[in-house]
């Protein structure tokens, strides 16, 4: 008889946990705060990306910039209706255009450096094939520096573009 009583206790405990668990699962976070929270997280990642880039931590800056980009993309999907309702002022539109031009110019310079780096790398291979080791090494070093600068500029370009996203969604902030 004590075994039956134990099964009833276990059954009742399972029922209580199931009801409590289903009650917790049915309580979603407030919808109004979700876009604001996404915005706050995106801005925090963007600020960290800038800090890491300024500190010379390229890998961390790239990671944070990608995180901010992913959050702003999610925010765009989740807040499409809000964006349709919101109209930008002429001053905001002008600032967005300036920042976008800065992002585009920075990316163009990054692409130019990438082409230069590829050319220098090719030249380094050719010099190495000719037995000109010292000149080859100098060309490879210049190539690596161009690749490095191009990577920095690409991250800066992304950060500029993300500043536009920050401005577009600033109405969600504090």
C-alpha positions in Angstrom: 0.0 0.0 0.0 2.9 2.4 0.6 4.0 1.8 -3.0 0.6 3.0 -4.2 0.8 6.0 -2.0 4.3 6.8 -3.3 3.0 6.6 -6.9 0.1 9.0 -6.0 2.6 11.4 -4.5 4.8 11.2 -7.6 1.8 11.6 -9.9 0.6 14.6 -8.0 4.1 16.1 -8.0 4.4 15.5 -11.8 0.9 17.1 -12.3 1.9 20.2 -10.2 5.2 20.5 -12.1 3.5 20.1 -15.5 0.9 22.8 -14.6 3.5 25.2 -13.2 5.7 24.6 -16.2 3.0 25.2 -18.7 2.0 28.3 -16.9 5.5 29.6 -17.1 5.8 28.7 -20.7 2.6 30.6 -21.5 4.0 33.9 -20.1 5.9 35.6 -23.0 8.0 38.6 -22.4 6.2 41.9 -22.9 6.1 42.6 -26.7 6.6 46.4 -26.2 10.0 45.9 -24.6 11.3 43.4 -27.1 12.3 45.9 -29.8 13.7 48.3 -27.2 15.8 45.5 -25.8 17.1 44.4 -29.2 18.0 48.0 -29.9 19.8 48.4 -26.6 21.8 45.2 -27.2 22.6 46.2 -30.8 23.9 49.6 -29.7 25.9 48.0 -26.9 27.5 45.7 -29.5 28.2 48.6 -31.8 29.8 50.6 -29.1 32.0 47.6 -28.1 33.0 47.1 -31.8 34.2 50.7 -32.0 36.1 50.4 -28.7 37.7 47.2 -29.8 38.7 48.6 -33.1 40.1 51.7 -31.5 42.1 49.5 -29.1 43.5 47.5 -32.1 41.6 44.3 -31.3 40.5 43.6 -34.9 39.0 40.1 -34.3 36.9 41.3 -31.3 35.8 44.4 -33.2 34.7 42.2 -36.2 32.8 39.9 -33.9 31.0 42.7 -32.1 30.2 44.5 -35.4 28.8 41.2 -36.8 26.7 40.8 -33.6 25.4 44.4 -33.9 24.6 43.7 -37.5 22.7 40.6 -36.7 20.7 42.3 -34.0 19.8 45.3 -36.2 18.8 42.9 -38.9 16.5 41.1 -36.5 15.2 44.4 -35.3 14.4 45.4 -38.9 12.4 42.2 -39.3 10.6 42.5 -36.0 9.8 46.2 -36.3 8.9 46.5 -40.0 5.4 47.9 -39.1 7.0 50.5 -36.7 9.4 51.6 -39.4 6.6 52.1 -41.9 4.8 54.4 -39.5 7.9 56.4 -38.6 8.9 59.2 -40.9 12.5 60.6 -40.9 13.0 64.3 -40.7 14.9 66.0 -43.5 17.8 66.5 -41.1 17.9 62.7 -40.3 17.7 61.8 -43.9 20.7 64.1 -44.6 22.7 62.6 -41.8 21.9 59.1 -43.0 23.1 60.1 -46.5 26.4 61.5 -45.1 27.0 58.4 -43.0 26.2 56.1 -45.9 28.6 58.0 -48.2 31.3 57.7 -45.5 30.6 53.9 -45.3 30.7 53.5 -49.1 33.9 55.6 -49.4 35.6 53.6 -46.6 34.5 50.3 -48.3 35.8 51.5 -51.6 39.2 52.2 -50.1 39.2 48.8 -48.4 38.5 47.1 -51.8 41.3 49.2 -53.4 43.7 48.0 -50.6 42.6 44.4 -51.2 43.5 44.7 -54.9 46.8 46.2 -54.0 47.5 43.4 -51.5 46.7 40.8 -54.1 49.1 42.5 -56.6 51.9 42.7 -54.0 51.4 39.1 -53.1 51.6 38.0 -56.7 54.7 40.2 -57.1 56.2 38.5 -54.1 55.6 35.0 -55.6 57.2 36.1 -58.9 60.2 37.6 -57.1 60.6 34.4 -55.1 60.5 32.3 -58.3 63.3 34.5 -59.6 65.4 33.9 -56.5 65.1 37.4 -55.2 64.3 36.4 -51.6 64.8 39.8 -50.0 62.6 41.7 -52.5 60.1 38.9 -52.3 59.8 39.1 -48.5 59.5 42.9 -48.7 56.6 42.5 -51.2 54.9 39.9 -48.9 55.2 42.3 -45.9 53.6 45.1 -47.9 50.9 42.7 -49.0 50.1 41.7 -45.4 50.0 45.3 -44.3 47.6 46.1 -47.1 45.4 43.2 -46.2 45.4 44.3 -42.5 44.5 47.9 -43.4 41.8 46.6 -45.8 40.3 44.5 -43.0 40.3 47.5 -40.6 38.6 49.7 -43.2 36.0 47.0 -43.9 35.1 46.9 -40.2 35.0 50.7 -40.1 32.7 50.7 -43.1 30.3 48.3 -41.4 30.4 50.4 -38.2 29.4 53.5 -40.3 26.5 51.6 -41.8 25.5 50.3 -38.4 25.4 53.9 -37.1 22.7 54.5 -39.7 20.7 51.6 -38.3 21.2 53.1 -34.8 19.9 56.4 -36.0 16.9 54.9 -37.7 15.9 53.0 -34.6 16.9 55.6 -32.0 13.2 56.2 -31.2 13.3 52.8 -29.4 16.1 53.9 -27.1 15.9 55.7 -23.8 
